[in-house]
Amino acid sequence: MGMTTDVAVPSTPDSPDFLGLLDFSGLPESTQEQEKMLAGRIYDPADPRLVALRVRSHNLSREYNGLDETDPRRQRILQGWLDLQGENVFLQGPVQFDYGCFTSIGENSYANFNFTCLDCCPMTIGRNVFIGPNVSLLTPVHPLRFQDRNLYRNARGQMTDHEYAKPIVISDNCWIAGNVTVCGGVTIGEGCVIGAGSVVTRDIPSGMVAFGDPCRPIRPITEEDGMSDLFEAE
């Protein structure tokens, strides 16, 4: 999340802009603020390194979303942008990532239209995860008191705010249905189904059907939910 200021994004003169966006070499060096952010501590989002990473990611979002879904450059962008842990990762688009480089996605995972990830803390999406349309994964947290939350001017004279974030884990073999919001600090266990429209604010144990606002486990998924007989009938 965080404030954004004007930052030069690196590109190479002999390649399309998006290839330059995949190059980290021109970005400011890693800083304590990045380390604090990823550790879930209060950090300054106006830090030059973090601003440059966000601008890079937002520009890559625009590039990715503007390409035809059969264009091979889409996969090239994902490989340089996200931490892909295997093959056959498909994001329908449009997508929005705050940083992208702090999101890990396992093999054979899919996200439908309008997938939003605010990955200010590590975002882990396992293997064989299905994500429906209009799903938001939101790691950032702001102070509850407006006196602590409002903008202030930092030592560099920039307007910024106090933020921190909590990681999100979606384990292998989950289905996250449409219009679900997952909040920071949540782990969804393996093999869960999260019903449409849910707001997930706490951990969900493995193998559960869960839904609601706030989302809560409803029942375990059992052999009685199997559909192999229908597949055989086909």
Buried (B, 14 or more C-beta within 10 A) or exposed (E): BBBBEEBEBBBEEEEEBBBBBBBEEEBBEEBEBBEBBBEBEBBBBBBBBBBBBBBBBBBBBBBBEEBEEEEEBBBBBBEBBBBBBEEEBBBBBBBBBBBBBBBBBBBBBBBBBBBBBBBBBBBBBBBBBBBBBBBBBBBBBBBEEEEEEEEEEBEEEBEBBBBBBBBBBBBBBBBBBBBBBBBBBBBBBBBBBBBBBBBBBEEBBBBBBBBBEEBBBEEEBEEEEEEEEEEEEE
